[in-house]
Amino acid sequence: MSNLRPVTLITGASAGIGVELAREFARHGHALALVARRKERLNALAGEIGESGGIKPIVIVVDLAQKNAVREISDVLEALGVEPQYVVNNAGFGLVGVAASLDRAEQISMIDVNMRVLTDLSLAFIASMARQKGGLLNVGSMAGFLPGPGMAVYYATKAYVLSLSEALHSELGHYGVRVTVLCPGPVPTEFAARAGIKKGLAPGLLTQSAETVARVGYRALMRGKRVAVPGLVNKLVTFLIRFVPHGLLLWAVERRQSQRRAAQQP
């Protein structure tokens, strides 16, 4: 047994799906530690949760792209006498465009946030998640099931998240740690603006609200599901993808991204 108090650690908690995940966990009585760069937004969310009757969350302001980010998070938690029961790796971003034309440093930073830090946090608190009989929720994407010309590095990072999470689901199950990868389709959040998508996010049938995605993710984690894809149509798409020739998938995604880039032109 541990003398440290359990918390749910949520990254990318200042906007979009991260905010809704924080609200969802708080509604179910979890104490939270919220991580992001934007202090004002984190404080506002922590205040909202506290005023609504929940336990006021811990706020940890850190840039996850920095090499020592996980060490900083660990130090804060240790100093406060808490440890993660659940780790929610939600932080991440994407970039629309041909890899050769996008800024290389930004693409490497995307790898850092979407893959390196996610991996570090997934492994850093295995012992505490096992002690607390908790789990790990990694936010992937439907993009992880596809090749992604037009968003090549982003799609590749999400394929990594899917693969890693499925493997950890198998490995960490032996320690009593649940692992779920949440793979939403398009969600109307700040993600689109950060990625450079000004309009034409996706067909409406594929789009889910951040609140719905968070609810699906929470339930899937608590039930010990390996993969959660919100939305019936999205589930069907990810199932059918495995039967489509790879070359056809490449052509279809590249065509879609080309149309999207054209739509951004004034």
C-alpha positions as CSV (number, residue, x, y, z in Angstrom):
1,M,0.0,0.0,0.0
2,S,1.0,3.6,-0.6
3,N,0.7,6.5,1.7
4,L,0.5,8.9,-1.3
5,R,-2.9,10.2,-2.3
6,P,-4.1,9.0,-5.7
7,V,-4.7,11.5,-8.5
8,T,-5.6,11.4,-12.2
9,L,-2.9,13.1,-14.2
10,I,-4.3,14.7,-17.4
11,T,-2.1,16.4,-20.0
12,G,-3.3,18.9,-22.6
13,A,-6.0,19.9,-20.1
14,S,-6.3,23.6,-21.1
15,A,-8.6,23.1,-24.1
16,G,-10.8,20.7,-26.2
17,I,-10.9,17.0,-25.3
18,G,-8.6,17.6,-22.3
19,V,-11.0,20.0,-20.6
20,E,-13.9,17.5,-21.1
21,L,-11.8,14.6,-19.8
22,A,-11.0,16.6,-16.7
23,R,-14.7,17.4,-16.2
24,E,-15.6,13.7,-16.8
25,F,-13.1,12.3,-14.3
26,A,-14.1,15.0,-11.8
27,R,-17.8,14.1,-12.1
28,H,-16.9,10.6,-11.0
29,G,-15.0,11.8,-7.9
30,H,-11.4,11.7,-9.1
31,A,-8.9,14.1,-7.7
32,L,-7.0,15.6,-10.7
33,A,-3.6,17.0,-11.6
34,L,-4.0,19.2,-14.7
35,V,-1.0,19.7,-17.0
36,A,-0.6,22.2,-19.9
37,R,1.3,25.4,-20.8
38,R,-1.6,27.9,-20.3
39,K,-1.7,28.7,-16.6
40,E,-4.8,31.0,-16.8
41,R,-6.9,28.3,-18.5
42,L,-5.8,25.6,-16.1
43,N,-6.6,27.8,-13.1
44,A,-10.0,28.6,-14.6
45,L,-10.8,24.9,-15.1
46,A,-9.5,24.0,-11.6
47,G,-11.7,26.8,-10.1
48,E,-14.8,25.6,-12.1
49,I,-14.3,22.0,-10.9
50,G,-13.8,23.1,-7.3
51,E,-16.9,25.4,-7.3
52,S,-19.0,22.6,-8.8
53,G,-18.4,20.4,-5.7
54,G,-15.4,18.5,-6.9
55,I,-11.9,18.3,-5.4
56,K,-10.0,21.3,-6.6
57,P,-7.4,20.1,-9.0
58,I,-3.6,20.5,-8.8
59,V,-2.3,22.8,-11.6
60,I,1.0,22.0,-13.2
61,V,2.2,24.5,-15.8
62,V,4.8,22.9,-18.0
63,D,5.7,22.8,-21.7
64,L,5.7,19.1,-22.6
65,A,8.0,19.7,-25.6
66,Q,10.8,20.4,-23.2
67,K,13.1,17.5,-22.4
68,N,12.7,17.7,-18.6
69,A,8.9,18.0,-18.6
70,V,8.2,14.6,-17.1
71,R,10.8,15.1,-14.4
72,E,9.1,18.5,-13.5
73,I,5.7,16.8,-13.3
74,S,7.1,14.0,-11.1
75,D,8.8,16.5,-8.7
76,V,5.6,18.5,-8.3
77,L,3.5,15.4,-7.5
78,E,6.1,14.1,-5.1
79,A,6.3,17.4,-3.3
80,L,2.5,17.4,-2.8
81,G,2.4,13.8,-1.6
82,V,0.3,12.4,-4.4
83,E,0.9,9.8,-7.1
84,P,-1.0,9.0,-10.4
85,Q,-3.7,6.4,-10.2
86,Y,-4.7,7.2,-13.7
87,V,-2.5,8.8,-16.4
88,V,-4.4,10.4,-19.3
89,N,-2.1,11.4,-22.2
90,N,-4.2,13.8,-24.2
91,A,-1.7,16.5,-25.2
92,G,-0.8,16.5,-28.9
93,F,-1.1,18.5,-32.1
94,G,-1.1,18.0,-35.9
95,L,0.0,19.9,-39.0
96,V,-1.6,19.9,-42.4
97,G,0.6,20.0,-45.4
98,V,3.2,18.0,-47.4
99,A,6.1,17.0,-45.1
100,A,8.7,18.5,-47.3
101,S,7.0,21.9,-47.2
102,L,6.3,22.1,-43.5
103,D,8.7,23.5,-40.9
104,R,11.0,20.6,-39.9
105,A,11.5,21.8,-36.3
106,E,7.7,21.9,-35.8
107,Q,7.3,18.4,-37.1
108,I,10.1,17.2,-34.7
109,S,8.3,19.0,-31.9
110,M,5.1,17.1,-32.9
111,I,7.0,13.9,-32.5
112,D,8.3,15.0,-29.1
113,V,4.8,15.8,-27.8
114,N,2.7,13.1,-29.5
115,M,5.2,10.3,-29.0
116,R,8.2,10.9,-26.8
117,V,6.4,12.5,-23.8
118,L,3.4,10.2,-24.2
119,T,5.8,7.2,-23.9
120,D,7.7,8.7,-21.0
121,L,4.5,9.4,-19.0
122,S,3.1,6.0,-20.0
123,L,6.1,4.3,-18.4
124,A,7.0,6.7,-15.6
125,F,4.1,5.9,-13.3
126,I,3.5,2.2,-13.9
127,A,4.4,1.4,-10.3
128,S,1.9,3.9,-8.9
129,M,-0.8,2.9,-11.3
130,A,-0.4,-0.7,-10.2
131,R,-0.4,0.2,-6.5
132,Q,-3.5,2.3,-6.9
133,K,-5.2,-0.3,-9.2
134,G,-5.6,2.4,-11.9
135,G,-4.9,2.7,-15.6
136,L,-3.6,4.5,-18.6
137,L,-5.7,6.4,-21.2
138,N,-3.8,7.4,-24.3
139,V,-5.6,9.7,-26.8
140,G,-4.9,8.5,-30.3
141,S,-6.9,9.1,-33.4
142,M,-8.7,7.4,-36.3
143,A,-5.6,8.7,-38.2
144,G,-3.7,5.9,-36.5
145,F,-5.4,3.3,-38.6
146,L,-4.3,4.9,-41.9
147,P,-1.3,6.1,-43.9
148,G,-1.4,9.9,-44.1
149,P,0.0,11.7,-47.1
150,G,-0.8,15.4,-46.5
151,M,-0.3,15.0,-42.7
152,A,2.4,12.3,-42.9
153,V,4.1,12.9,-39.5
154,Y,0.9,13.4,-37.6
155,Y,-0.7,10.2,-38.9
156,A,2.6,8.3,-38.1
157,T,2.6,9.6,-34.5
158,K,-1.0,8.3,-34.0
159,A,-0.1,5.0,-35.5
160,Y,2.6,4.8,-32.9
161,V,0.2,5.7,-30.1
162,L,-2.2,3.0,-31.2
163,S,0.5,0.3,-31.5
164,L,2.2,1.2,-28.2
165,S,-1.1,1.3,-26.3
166,E,-2.4,-2.0,-27.6
167,A,0.9,-3.6,-26.6
168,L,0.8,-2.0,-23.1
169,H,-2.7,-3.2,-22.7
170,S,-1.4,-6.7,-23.0
171,E,1.8,-6.2,-20.9
172,L,0.4,-4.1,-18.1
173,G,-2.7,-6.2,-17.6
174,H,-0.5,-8.6,-15.7
175,Y,0.1,-5.8,-13.2
176,G,-3.6,-5.0,-12.9
177,V,-3.2,-1.8,-14.9
178,R,-5.9,-1.0,-17.4
179,V,-4.7,0.5,-20.7
180,T,-7.1,2.0,-23.3
181,V,-6.3,4.0,-26.5
182,L,-9.1,6.4,-27.4
183,C,-9.3,7.0,-31.2
184,P,-11.7,9.8,-32.1
185,G,-12.5,11.1,-35.5
186,P,-12.7,14.8,-36.2
187,V,-13.6,16.9,-33.1
188,P,-14.4,20.6,-33.3
189,T,-11.6,22.0,-31.0
190,E,-8.6,24.3,-31.2
191,F,-6.7,21.3,-32.7
192,A,-8.0,22.2,-36.2
193,A,-6.7,25.8,-36.0
194,R,-3.3,24.6,-34.7
195,A,-3.1,22.1,-37.5
196,G,-3.9,24.8,-40.1
197,I,-7.4,23.6,-40.9
198,K,-9.6,26.7,-41.4
199,K,-12.6,24.9,-42.8
200,G,-13.7,21.5,-44.1
201,L,-12.8,19.6,-40.9
202,A,-14.6,16.4,-42.0
203,P,-18.0,15.0,-43.0
204,G,-20.6,15.6,-40.3
205,L,-21.2,11.8,-39.8
206,L,-17.6,11.4,-38.6
207,T,-17.6,14.4,-36.2
208,Q,-18.1,13.9,-32.5
209,S,-18.2,16.5,-29.7
210,A,-15.3,16.7,-27.2
211,E,-17.8,15.9,-24.4
212,T,-18.9,12.7,-26.2
213,V,-15.3,11.7,-26.8
214,A,-14.4,12.2,-23.2
215,R,-17.4,10.2,-22.0
216,V,-16.6,7.3,-24.3
217,G,-12.9,7.4,-23.2
218,Y,-13.7,7.3,-19.5
219,R,-16.2,4.5,-19.8
220,A,-13.8,2.4,-22.0
221,L,-10.9,2.8,-19.5
222,M,-13.0,1.9,-16.5
223,R,-14.2,-1.2,-18.4
224,G,-10.7,-2.2,-19.4
225,K,-11.3,-1.9,-23.2
226,R,-8.2,-2.0,-25.4
227,V,-9.4,0.4,-28.1
228,A,-12.3,2.9,-28.0
229,V,-13.6,4.6,-31.2
230,P,-16.4,7.0,-30.5
231,G,-19.3,7.0,-33.0
232,L,-21.0,4.1,-34.8
233,V,-19.9,5.4,-38.3
234,N,-16.3,5.8,-37.1
235,K,-16.3,2.3,-35.7
236,L,-17.5,1.0,-39.0
237,V,-14.8,3.0,-40.9
238,T,-12.0,1.7,-38.8
239,F,-13.3,-1.9,-39.2
240,L,-13.6,-1.6,-43.0
241,I,-10.1,0.0,-43.5
242,R,-8.4,-3.4,-42.9
243,F,-10.1,-4.8,-46.0
244,V,-9.2,-1.9,-48.4
245,P,-6.0,-2.2,-50.5
246,H,-3.2,-0.1,-49.0
247,G,-2.5,1.7,-52.3
248,L,-6.2,2.8,-52.5
249,L,-6.0,4.1,-48.9
250,L,-3.0,6.2,-49.8
251,W,-4.7,7.6,-52.8
252,A,-7.9,8.4,-50.9
253,V,-6.2,10.1,-48.0
254,E,-3.9,12.1,-50.3
255,R,-6.9,13.2,-52.4
256,R,-8.8,14.3,-49.2
257,Q,-5.8,16.3,-47.9
258,S,-5.3,18.0,-51.3
259,Q,-8.9,19.0,-51.3
260,R,-8.6,20.3,-47.8
261,R,-5.5,22.4,-48.7
262,A,-7.3,23.8,-51.7
263,A,-10.3,24.8,-49.5
264,Q,-8.0,26.9,-47.3
265,Q,-7.0,29.1,-50.2
266,P,-8.8,32.5,-50.2
